[in-house]
Amino acid sequence: MKSAALELGHHGITVNALIPGLIETPRTRHGERYAQALEEVGAKVTGTSAADEEAAQKVLKAKTPLGVPWVETSDVAPVVVFLASDAAAMVSSATY
């Protein structure tokens, strides 16, 4: 990313990265994802969606520095809007 920012900067192009982690979507909140999270730590998968979701949330919370299992899209959107705006014209080679 830094190389791209250096190479493209003289063209007025900024290069940044947004790496939010696991974003809450239907693809991340389903039985298979819960089972995957539980299996990664050797926990038992019950096959009951509600029980597995609760257990997976505990596992995922423990793995993240802020203790949240999923990032909400509303948490990510303002950063995307900022990076796409003129307000971020002087921001390049940054990772969020």
C-alpha positions as CSV (number, residue, x, y, z in Angstrom):
1,M,0.0,0.0,0.0
2,K,2.8,2.4,0.9
3,S,4.5,1.8,-2.5
4,A,1.2,2.4,-4.3
5,A,0.7,5.7,-2.3
6,L,4.2,6.8,-3.2
7,E,3.8,5.9,-6.8
8,L,0.4,7.4,-7.3
9,G,0.6,10.4,-5.1
10,H,2.1,12.7,-7.8
11,H,-1.1,12.0,-9.8
12,G,-3.2,13.2,-6.9
13,I,-4.4,9.7,-6.1
14,T,-4.6,8.6,-2.5
15,V,-4.2,5.0,-1.4
16,N,-5.7,3.9,1.9
17,A,-6.9,0.7,3.5
18,L,-10.0,0.0,5.6
19,I,-9.7,-3.3,7.5
20,P,-12.6,-3.4,9.9
21,G,-12.7,-7.1,10.8
22,L,-15.8,-9.2,10.8
23,I,-18.8,-7.0,9.6
24,E,-22.3,-8.0,10.7
25,T,-24.1,-9.3,7.6
26,P,-26.3,-12.3,6.8
27,R,-23.1,-14.0,5.6
28,T,-21.4,-13.6,9.0
29,R,-24.4,-14.4,11.2
30,H,-25.5,-17.9,10.4
31,G,-25.2,-21.4,11.8
32,E,-22.1,-22.4,9.7
33,R,-20.2,-19.2,10.8
34,Y,-21.1,-19.9,14.5
35,A,-19.9,-23.5,14.1
36,Q,-16.7,-22.3,12.5
37,A,-16.0,-19.9,15.4
38,L,-16.7,-22.6,17.9
39,E,-14.7,-25.2,16.2
40,E,-11.7,-22.9,16.0
41,V,-11.4,-22.9,19.8
42,G,-12.5,-26.5,20.3
43,A,-15.9,-25.7,21.7
44,K,-18.9,-27.9,21.1
45,V,-21.4,-27.1,18.4
46,T,-24.9,-27.9,19.6
47,G,-26.7,-27.4,16.3
48,T,-29.2,-25.1,18.0
49,S,-28.9,-21.8,16.3
50,A,-29.6,-19.6,19.4
51,A,-27.2,-21.5,21.6
52,D,-24.5,-21.6,19.0
53,E,-24.9,-17.9,18.3
54,E,-24.5,-17.0,22.0
55,A,-21.5,-19.3,22.4
56,A,-19.9,-17.9,19.1
57,Q,-20.5,-14.3,20.3
58,K,-18.6,-15.1,23.5
59,V,-15.7,-16.7,21.5
60,L,-15.6,-13.8,19.0
61,K,-15.8,-11.2,21.8
62,A,-12.8,-12.8,23.5
63,K,-10.8,-12.7,20.3
64,T,-11.2,-8.9,19.6
65,P,-9.5,-6.1,21.5
66,L,-12.7,-4.1,21.9
67,G,-14.8,-7.1,22.8
68,V,-17.3,-6.9,20.0
69,P,-18.2,-10.0,18.0
70,W,-19.2,-8.2,14.8
71,V,-18.6,-4.6,13.5
72,E,-21.7,-2.9,12.4
73,T,-21.9,-1.5,8.9
74,S,-22.9,1.9,10.5
75,D,-19.5,1.9,12.2
76,V,-17.6,1.5,9.0
77,A,-19.6,3.8,6.7
78,P,-18.4,7.1,8.1
79,V,-14.8,6.1,7.5
80,V,-15.5,5.2,3.9
81,V,-17.3,8.5,3.4
82,F,-14.4,10.4,4.9
83,L,-11.8,8.6,2.7
84,A,-13.9,9.2,-0.4
85,S,-14.4,12.9,0.4
86,D,-12.2,16.0,-0.2
87,A,-11.6,16.2,3.5
88,A,-9.2,13.2,3.1
89,A,-7.2,14.8,0.3
90,M,-4.1,14.8,2.4
91,V,-4.6,11.3,3.8
92,S,-2.6,8.6,2.0
93,S,-0.9,5.3,2.9
94,A,-3.1,5.0,6.0
95,T,-4.7,1.9,7.4
96,Y,-8.0,2.1,9.4
